[in-house]
Amino acid sequence: MITFELSEEQQIAQSTIREFAQNVLRPAAQRADADGKIEQKELDAIWSTEIVQAQAAEDGRSPILNVLLLEELGAADATLALAVAAPMAFVQAIADQGSAKQRQALLALFTTPKYQAAAVAVMEPSFRFDAGHFDTKADRKGDAYTLSGVKGFVPMASHCSHFLVIAESDGAADAFIVARESPGVTVRKPKGTLGLCALELAEVSFESVAVPSAMRLGEHNGCDVQKIIDSARVGLSAIATGLGRSVLDYVIPYTKERVVHGSALARKQAIAFRIADMHIEVEAMRWMSWRAAWEMETAQNATRSAQLAYTYAAEQVMSIADEGMQAFGGHGFVRAHPIEMWYRNARSISVLEGIAGV
């Protein structure tokens, strides 16, 4: 039976990451956004929490615990949250669906004390892209595959050691592990994005890249690509929940202190009702993320819940960010406040697909 009551262990982990995120990551968020990159010390600080390393533990990961932690990271900064969620997704896919040889060869790369980037490459630079159809193709030739196509919005692409490329092979979606140094792999320079500026989202092209059959995820057993996408959608919904919460928490004290026409903004019915709606939306986003994560943890088919959680979160986080901007008026567009950055990040999260994981 599903329950929304957290265990003592979950509460301790949540509290620990919340304190870390607010004290270490939040102060660095606006600087990283302005610079267009994340400093190594912040990346290593995130790595030191061992959130990524825990995904490869023999006793298995906990999607429920992961959504709790990703929400806390997202509440501090969505960009930094995605910088850890990207390698999380890669490690999870290898740990869950990789062969014994693949787990032995690749998971050891993520036990170092320094941040290690890797990414699941799902999205493609096409307006007609959807996660059910891929223009990237993997054609089998003997004991190898020839991979061709372009992936877009790959996080920390220039820093990645490996990509897990989702491509169409023999009429179905499949996944292939590709080393960054493989001949034919080109990481293009980031063109710049509206939000998530420090994530260095970039296109990666694969021009007739030879991929041994041993690097097909799961080898001869193959893999379930939909599970990877489901996990990513839940992870993104958790980060969006954290972002929405940060907007709400920032707006409330401001509207209580800001006096307009003789009374605080929070006392004006129109503003108070909007804040109440923001709170309801954040709670709904959280419950939907938890529900999908619970289905994943209990080995149920979570595709429907994951899609609903992500779709709802993508819509509502944009609505919450917009309401936050409206509450601040002209101040919402000033970089002295993080509202404008959160607005841009909310828009960017709402169009991403497949780059996170729980």
FENTAWO-V755624 format. One record per pair of residues at least 12 apart in sequence whose ideal C-beta (glycine too) atoms are under 10 Angstrom apart, sorted by the first residue. I is the first residue (numbers start at 1). J is the second residue. Records with the same first field share a line. If there is no record, write none. Layout:
# FENTAWO-V755624
I->J ; J
This chain:
# FENTAWO-V755624
2->287 ; 290 ; 291 ; 294 ; 295 ; 298
3->290 ; 294
4->286 ; 287 ; 290 ; 291 ; 294
6->64 ; 65 ; 68 ; 290
7->64 ; 65
9->62 ; 65
10->62 ; 64 ; 65 ; 68 ; 69
11->68
13->49 ; 51 ; 54 ; 62 ; 65 ; 68 ; 69 ; 72
14->65 ; 68 ; 69 ; 71 ; 72
15->72
16->49 ; 69 ; 72
17->46 ; 49 ; 51 ; 65 ; 68 ; 69 ; 70 ; 71 ; 72 ; 73 ; 75 ; 76
18->68 ; 69 ; 71 ; 72 ; 73 ; 75 ; 76 ; 242
19->72
20->45 ; 46 ; 48 ; 49 ; 69 ; 72 ; 73 ; 76
21->46 ; 49 ; 69 ; 71 ; 72 ; 73 ; 74 ; 75 ; 76 ; 77 ; 80 ; 81 ; 242
22->72 ; 75 ; 76 ; 246
23->76
24->41 ; 42 ; 45 ; 46 ; 48 ; 49 ; 76 ; 80
25->38 ; 42 ; 45 ; 46 ; 72 ; 73 ; 75 ; 76 ; 77 ; 79 ; 80 ; 81 ; 83 ; 84
26->75 ; 76 ; 77 ; 80 ; 246 ; 338
27->42 ; 76 ; 77
28->41 ; 42 ; 45 ; 76 ; 77 ; 79 ; 80 ; 198
29->42 ; 76 ; 77 ; 78 ; 79 ; 80 ; 198 ; 246 ; 338 ; 341 ; 342 ; 345
30->77 ; 198 ; 335 ; 336 ; 337 ; 338 ; 340 ; 341
31->198
32->77 ; 79 ; 80 ; 83 ; 197 ; 198 ; 199 ; 341
33->77 ; 79 ; 195 ; 196 ; 197 ; 198 ; 199 ; 335 ; 338 ; 340 ; 341 ; 344 ; 345
34->197 ; 198 ; 335 ; 341
35->197 ; 198
36->190 ; 192 ; 193 ; 197 ; 198 ; 199 ; 200
37->156 ; 159 ; 190 ; 197 ; 198 ; 199 ; 200
38->77 ; 79 ; 80 ; 83 ; 115 ; 156 ; 159 ; 198 ; 199 ; 200
39->198
40->114 ; 115 ; 159
41->115
42->77 ; 80 ; 83 ; 115 ; 198
43->80 ; 83 ; 84 ; 114 ; 115 ; 116 ; 117 ; 156 ; 159
44->113 ; 114 ; 115
45->80 ; 115
46->73 ; 80 ; 81 ; 83 ; 84 ; 87 ; 115
47->83 ; 84 ; 87 ; 110 ; 112 ; 113 ; 114 ; 115 ; 116
48->113 ; 114 ; 115
49->69 ; 73 ; 84
50->110 ; 111 ; 113
51->65 ; 66 ; 69 ; 70 ; 73 ; 84 ; 85 ; 87 ; 88
52->84 ; 85 ; 86 ; 87 ; 88 ; 89 ; 90 ; 91 ; 92 ; 110 ; 111 ; 115 ; 116 ; 118 ; 357
53->87 ; 88 ; 91 ; 107 ; 110 ; 111 ; 112 ; 116
54->66 ; 69 ; 88 ; 91
55->87 ; 88 ; 89 ; 90 ; 91 ; 92 ; 93 ; 94 ; 95 ; 96 ; 107 ; 110 ; 357 ; 358
56->91 ; 92 ; 94 ; 95 ; 96 ; 98 ; 103 ; 106 ; 107 ; 108 ; 110 ; 111
57->95
58->95
60->95 ; 96 ; 297
61->88 ; 91 ; 92 ; 95 ; 96 ; 231 ; 296 ; 297 ; 357 ; 358
62->293 ; 296 ; 297 ; 358
63->92 ; 230 ; 231 ; 234 ; 235 ; 238 ; 289 ; 290 ; 292 ; 293 ; 294 ; 295 ; 296 ; 297 ; 298 ; 302 ; 357 ; 358
64->234 ; 289 ; 290 ; 292 ; 293 ; 294 ; 296 ; 297 ; 298 ; 358
65->293 ; 297 ; 358
66->85 ; 88 ; 92 ; 231 ; 234 ; 235 ; 238 ; 293 ; 296 ; 297 ; 356 ; 357 ; 358
67->234 ; 235 ; 237 ; 238 ; 239 ; 241 ; 242 ; 286 ; 289 ; 290 ; 291 ; 292 ; 293 ; 294 ; 296 ; 297 ; 309 ; 358
68->238 ; 242 ; 286 ; 289 ; 290 ; 293 ; 358
69->81 ; 84 ; 85 ; 88 ; 238 ; 242 ; 358
70->82 ; 84 ; 85 ; 88 ; 234 ; 235 ; 236 ; 237 ; 238 ; 239 ; 240 ; 241 ; 242 ; 289 ; 293 ; 356 ; 357 ; 358
71->237 ; 238 ; 239 ; 240 ; 241 ; 242 ; 243 ; 244 ; 245 ; 282 ; 285 ; 286 ; 289 ; 290
72->238 ; 239 ; 242 ; 245
73->85 ; 238 ; 239 ; 242
74->235 ; 236 ; 237 ; 238 ; 239 ; 240 ; 241 ; 242 ; 243 ; 244 ; 245 ; 246 ; 317 ; 345 ; 349 ; 356
75->239 ; 241 ; 242 ; 243 ; 244 ; 245 ; 246 ; 247 ; 248 ; 249
76->242 ; 243 ; 246
77->196 ; 198 ; 239 ; 242 ; 243 ; 246 ; 338 ; 341 ; 342 ; 345
78->195 ; 196 ; 199 ; 236 ; 239 ; 240 ; 242 ; 243 ; 246 ; 317 ; 341 ; 342 ; 344 ; 345 ; 346 ; 348 ; 349
79->155 ; 195 ; 196 ; 197 ; 198 ; 199 ; 200 ; 201 ; 239 ; 341 ; 345 ; 348 ; 349
80->196 ; 198 ; 199 ; 239
81->196 ; 199 ; 235 ; 236 ; 238 ; 239 ; 240 ; 242 ; 243 ; 345 ; 349 ; 356
82->155 ; 156 ; 196 ; 198 ; 199 ; 201 ; 235 ; 236 ; 239 ; 345 ; 348 ; 349 ; 352 ; 355 ; 356
83->115 ; 117 ; 155 ; 156 ; 159 ; 196 ; 198 ; 199 ; 200
84->115 ; 239 ; 356
85->119 ; 155 ; 231 ; 232 ; 235 ; 236 ; 238 ; 239 ; 355 ; 356 ; 357 ; 358
86->117 ; 118 ; 119 ; 120 ; 154 ; 155 ; 156 ; 157 ; 159 ; 160 ; 199 ; 232 ; 235 ; 355 ; 356 ; 357
87->109 ; 110 ; 115 ; 116 ; 117 ; 118 ; 119 ; 120 ; 155 ; 156 ; 159 ; 160 ; 161 ; 162 ; 357
88->110 ; 118 ; 120 ; 231 ; 232 ; 235 ; 356 ; 357 ; 358
89->118 ; 119 ; 120 ; 122 ; 155 ; 164 ; 228 ; 229 ; 231 ; 232 ; 235 ; 354 ; 355 ; 356 ; 357 ; 358
90->106 ; 109 ; 110 ; 116 ; 117 ; 118 ; 119 ; 120 ; 121 ; 160 ; 161 ; 162 ; 163 ; 164 ; 177 ; 228 ; 357
91->103 ; 106 ; 107 ; 109 ; 110 ; 116 ; 118 ; 164 ; 357
92->120 ; 164 ; 227 ; 228 ; 231 ; 232 ; 235 ; 356 ; 357 ; 358
93->106 ; 118 ; 120 ; 164 ; 166 ; 175 ; 177 ; 217 ; 218 ; 223 ; 224 ; 225 ; 227 ; 228 ; 231 ; 232 ; 357
94->106 ; 107 ; 109 ; 110 ; 118 ; 162 ; 164 ; 175 ; 177 ; 217 ; 218 ; 223
95->107 ; 110
96->217 ; 218 ; 223 ; 224 ; 227 ; 228 ; 231 ; 357
97->164 ; 175 ; 217 ; 218 ; 221 ; 222 ; 223 ; 224 ; 225 ; 227 ; 228
98->164 ; 175 ; 177 ; 217 ; 218 ; 219 ; 221 ; 223
99->214 ; 215 ; 216 ; 217 ; 218 ; 219 ; 220 ; 221 ; 223
100->219
101->214 ; 215 ; 219
102->177 ; 214 ; 215 ; 216 ; 217 ; 218 ; 219
105->177 ; 214 ; 215
106->118 ; 161 ; 162 ; 164 ; 177 ; 179 ; 215
109->161 ; 162
110->161
115->156 ; 159
116->159 ; 160 ; 161 ; 162
117->155 ; 156 ; 157 ; 158 ; 159 ; 160 ; 161 ; 162 ; 180 ; 200
118->155 ; 156 ; 159 ; 160 ; 161 ; 162 ; 163 ; 164 ; 177 ; 180
119->151 ; 153 ; 154 ; 155 ; 156 ; 157 ; 159 ; 160 ; 161 ; 162 ; 163 ; 164 ; 165 ; 180 ; 204 ; 354 ; 355
120->151 ; 154 ; 155 ; 163 ; 164 ; 165 ; 166 ; 175 ; 225 ; 228 ; 229 ; 231 ; 232 ; 354 ; 355 ; 356 ; 357
121->136 ; 149 ; 150 ; 151 ; 152 ; 153 ; 154 ; 155 ; 157 ; 160 ; 163 ; 164 ; 165 ; 166 ; 167 ; 175 ; 176 ; 178 ; 203 ; 204 ; 206 ; 354 ; 355
122->134 ; 136 ; 151 ; 152 ; 153 ; 154 ; 164 ; 165 ; 166 ; 167 ; 173 ; 175 ; 225 ; 228 ; 229 ; 232 ; 352 ; 353 ; 354 ; 355
123->151 ; 152 ; 153 ; 154 ; 166 ; 201 ; 203 ; 351 ; 352 ; 353 ; 354 ; 355
124->136 ; 149 ; 150 ; 151 ; 152 ; 153 ; 166 ; 167 ; 203 ; 353
125->150 ; 151 ; 152 ; 153 ; 188 ; 203 ; 205
126->150 ; 152
129->152 ; 353
130->353
131->166 ; 173 ; 225 ; 226 ; 228 ; 229 ; 232 ; 233 ; 307 ; 353 ; 354
132->173 ; 225 ; 226 ; 229
133->168 ; 173
134->149 ; 151 ; 165 ; 166 ; 167 ; 168 ; 169 ; 172 ; 173 ; 174 ; 225
135->148 ; 149 ; 150 ; 151 ; 167 ; 168
136->148 ; 149 ; 150 ; 151 ; 165 ; 166 ; 167 ; 168 ; 169 ; 173 ; 176 ; 205 ; 206
137->149 ; 167 ; 168 ; 169 ; 206
138->165 ; 166 ; 167 ; 168 ; 169 ; 170 ; 173 ; 174 ; 175 ; 176 ; 206 ; 209 ; 211 ; 216
139->167 ; 168 ; 169 ; 170 ; 208
140->169 ; 170 ; 174 ; 211 ; 213 ; 216
141->210
142->213
143->212 ; 213 ; 214
144->209 ; 210 ; 211 ; 212 ; 213 ; 214 ; 215 ; 216
145->167 ; 169 ; 174 ; 176 ; 209 ; 210 ; 211 ; 212 ; 213 ; 215 ; 216
146->184 ; 206 ; 207 ; 208 ; 209 ; 210 ; 211
147->165 ; 167 ; 169 ; 176 ; 178 ; 182 ; 184 ; 185 ; 206 ; 207 ; 208 ; 209 ; 210 ; 211 ; 215
148->167 ; 184 ; 205 ; 206 ; 207 ; 208 ; 209
149->165 ; 166 ; 167 ; 168 ; 204 ; 205 ; 206 ; 207 ; 209
150->186 ; 188 ; 203 ; 204 ; 205 ; 206 ; 207
151->163 ; 165 ; 166 ; 167 ; 202 ; 203 ; 204 ; 205 ; 206 ; 354
152->188 ; 191 ; 201 ; 202 ; 203 ; 204 ; 205
153->190 ; 193 ; 196 ; 199 ; 201 ; 202 ; 203 ; 204 ; 348 ; 351 ; 352 ; 353 ; 354 ; 355
154->187 ; 188 ; 190 ; 199 ; 200 ; 201 ; 202 ; 203 ; 204 ; 355
155->196 ; 199 ; 200 ; 201 ; 202 ; 352 ; 355 ; 356
156->190 ; 198 ; 199 ; 200 ; 201 ; 202 ; 355
157->180 ; 187 ; 188 ; 189 ; 190 ; 199 ; 200 ; 201 ; 202 ; 203 ; 204
158->180 ; 187 ; 188 ; 189 ; 190 ; 200 ; 202 ; 204
159->180 ; 187 ; 200
160->178 ; 179 ; 180 ; 185 ; 187 ; 202 ; 204
161->179 ; 180 ; 181
162->177 ; 178 ; 179 ; 180 ; 181 ; 182 ; 215
163->176 ; 177 ; 178 ; 179 ; 180 ; 182 ; 185 ; 187 ; 204 ; 206
164->176 ; 177 ; 178 ; 215 ; 217 ; 223 ; 225 ; 228 ; 354
165->177 ; 178 ; 185 ; 204 ; 206 ; 209 ; 211 ; 215 ; 217
166->217 ; 223 ; 225 ; 228 ; 229 ; 354
167->206 ; 211 ; 225
169->216 ; 222
170->222
172->222 ; 225
173->223 ; 224 ; 225 ; 226 ; 228 ; 229
174->216 ; 217 ; 218 ; 222 ; 223 ; 225
175->215 ; 216 ; 217 ; 218 ; 222 ; 223 ; 224 ; 225 ; 228
176->206 ; 209 ; 211 ; 212 ; 213 ; 215 ; 216 ; 217 ; 223
177->211 ; 212 ; 214 ; 215 ; 216 ; 217
178->204 ; 206 ; 209 ; 210 ; 211 ; 215
179->209 ; 211 ; 215
180->204
182->206 ; 209 ; 210 ; 211 ; 215
183->207 ; 208 ; 209 ; 210
184->205 ; 206 ; 207 ; 208 ; 209 ; 210 ; 211
185->204 ; 205 ; 206 ; 207 ; 209
186->203 ; 204 ; 205 ; 206 ; 207 ; 209
187->200 ; 202 ; 203 ; 204 ; 205
188->202 ; 203 ; 204 ; 205
189->202 ; 203
190->202 ; 203
191->203
193->344 ; 345 ; 347 ; 348 ; 351
194->343 ; 344 ; 345 ; 347 ; 348 ; 351
195->321 ; 340 ; 341 ; 342 ; 343 ; 344 ; 345 ; 346 ; 347 ; 348 ; 349 ; 350 ; 351
196->341 ; 344 ; 345 ; 347 ; 348 ; 349 ; 352 ; 355
197->341 ; 344 ; 345 ; 348
199->345 ; 348 ; 352 ; 355
201->348 ; 352 ; 355
225->354
226->301 ; 302 ; 303 ; 306
227->296 ; 301 ; 302 ; 303 ; 306
228->354 ; 357
229->303 ; 306 ; 307 ; 310 ; 353 ; 354 ; 357
230->292 ; 295 ; 296 ; 301 ; 302 ; 303 ; 304 ; 305 ; 306 ; 307 ; 309 ; 310 ; 354 ; 357 ; 358
231->292 ; 293 ; 296 ; 302 ; 306 ; 354 ; 356 ; 357 ; 358
232->306 ; 310 ; 352 ; 353 ; 354 ; 355 ; 356 ; 357 ; 358
233->289 ; 292 ; 302 ; 303 ; 305 ; 306 ; 307 ; 308 ; 309 ; 310 ; 311 ; 313 ; 314 ; 352 ; 353 ; 354 ; 356 ; 357 ; 358
234->288 ; 289 ; 290 ; 291 ; 292 ; 293 ; 295 ; 296 ; 302 ; 305 ; 306 ; 307 ; 309 ; 310 ; 313 ; 356 ; 357 ; 358
235->289 ; 292 ; 293 ; 306 ; 309 ; 310 ; 354 ; 355 ; 356 ; 357 ; 358
236->289 ; 306 ; 309 ; 310 ; 313 ; 314 ; 317 ; 349 ; 350 ; 352 ; 353 ; 354 ; 355 ; 356 ; 357 ; 358
237->285 ; 286 ; 288 ; 289 ; 290 ; 292 ; 293 ; 305 ; 306 ; 307 ; 308 ; 309 ; 310 ; 311 ; 312 ; 313 ; 314 ; 316 ; 317 ; 349 ; 356 ; 358
238->285 ; 286 ; 288 ; 289 ; 290 ; 292 ; 293 ; 309 ; 310 ; 313 ; 356 ; 358
239->289 ; 313 ; 317 ; 345 ; 349 ; 352 ; 356
240->282 ; 285 ; 289 ; 309 ; 310 ; 312 ; 313 ; 314 ; 315 ; 316 ; 317 ; 318 ; 320 ; 321 ; 345 ; 346 ; 349 ; 350 ; 352
241->281 ; 282 ; 283 ; 284 ; 285 ; 286 ; 287 ; 288 ; 289 ; 290 ; 309 ; 313 ; 316 ; 317 ; 320
242->282 ; 285 ; 286 ; 289 ; 317
243->282 ; 285 ; 313 ; 317 ; 318 ; 320 ; 321 ; 342 ; 343 ; 345 ; 346 ; 349
244->278 ; 279 ; 281 ; 282 ; 283 ; 284 ; 285 ; 286 ; 313 ; 316 ; 317 ; 318 ; 319 ; 320 ; 321 ; 323 ; 324 ; 342 ; 346
245->278 ; 279 ; 282 ; 283 ; 285 ; 286 ; 317 ; 320
246->282 ; 320 ; 321 ; 324 ; 338 ; 339 ; 342 ; 345
247->278 ; 282 ; 317 ; 320 ; 321 ; 322 ; 323 ; 324 ; 325 ; 327 ; 338 ; 339 ; 342 ; 343 ; 346
248->275 ; 278 ; 279 ; 281 ; 282 ; 320 ; 323 ; 324
249->282
250->324 ; 327 ; 328 ; 337 ; 338 ; 339 ; 342
251->265 ; 266 ; 271 ; 274 ; 275 ; 278 ; 320 ; 323 ; 324 ; 325 ; 326 ; 327 ; 328 ; 332 ; 339
252->266 ; 275 ; 278 ; 279 ; 327
253->266
254->266 ; 324 ; 327 ; 328 ; 331 ; 332 ; 337 ; 339
255->267 ; 268 ; 271 ; 272 ; 274 ; 275 ; 327 ; 328
258->271 ; 327 ; 328 ; 329 ; 331
260->329
265->327 ; 328 ; 329
266->327
270->326
271->323 ; 326 ; 327
274->319 ; 320 ; 323 ; 324 ; 326 ; 327
275->323 ; 324 ; 327
277->316 ; 319 ; 320 ; 323
278->316 ; 319 ; 320 ; 321 ; 323 ; 324 ; 327
279->320
280->316
281->312 ; 313 ; 315 ; 316 ; 317 ; 319 ; 320 ; 323
282->313 ; 316 ; 317 ; 320
284->309 ; 312 ; 313 ; 316
285->309 ; 310 ; 312 ; 313 ; 314 ; 315 ; 316 ; 317 ; 320
286->309 ; 313
287->309
288->305 ; 306 ; 308 ; 309 ; 310 ; 311 ; 312 ; 313 ; 316
289->305 ; 306 ; 309 ; 310 ; 312 ; 313 ; 358
290->305 ; 309
291->305 ; 306 ; 308 ; 309
292->304 ; 305 ; 306 ; 307 ; 308 ; 309 ; 310 ; 358
293->305 ; 306 ; 309 ; 358
296->358
297->358
302->358
306->358
310->349 ; 350 ; 352 ; 353 ; 356
311->350
313->346 ; 349 ; 350
314->346 ; 347 ; 349 ; 350 ; 351 ; 352 ; 353
315->350
316->346 ; 350
317->342 ; 343 ; 345 ; 346 ; 347 ; 349 ; 350
318->343 ; 346 ; 347 ; 349 ; 350 ; 351
319->346
320->342 ; 343 ; 346
321->339 ; 340 ; 341 ; 342 ; 343 ; 344 ; 345 ; 346 ; 347 ; 349 ; 350
322->343 ; 346 ; 347
324->337 ; 338 ; 339 ; 340 ; 342 ; 343 ; 346
325->337 ; 339 ; 340 ; 342 ; 343 ; 346
326->339
327->339
328->340
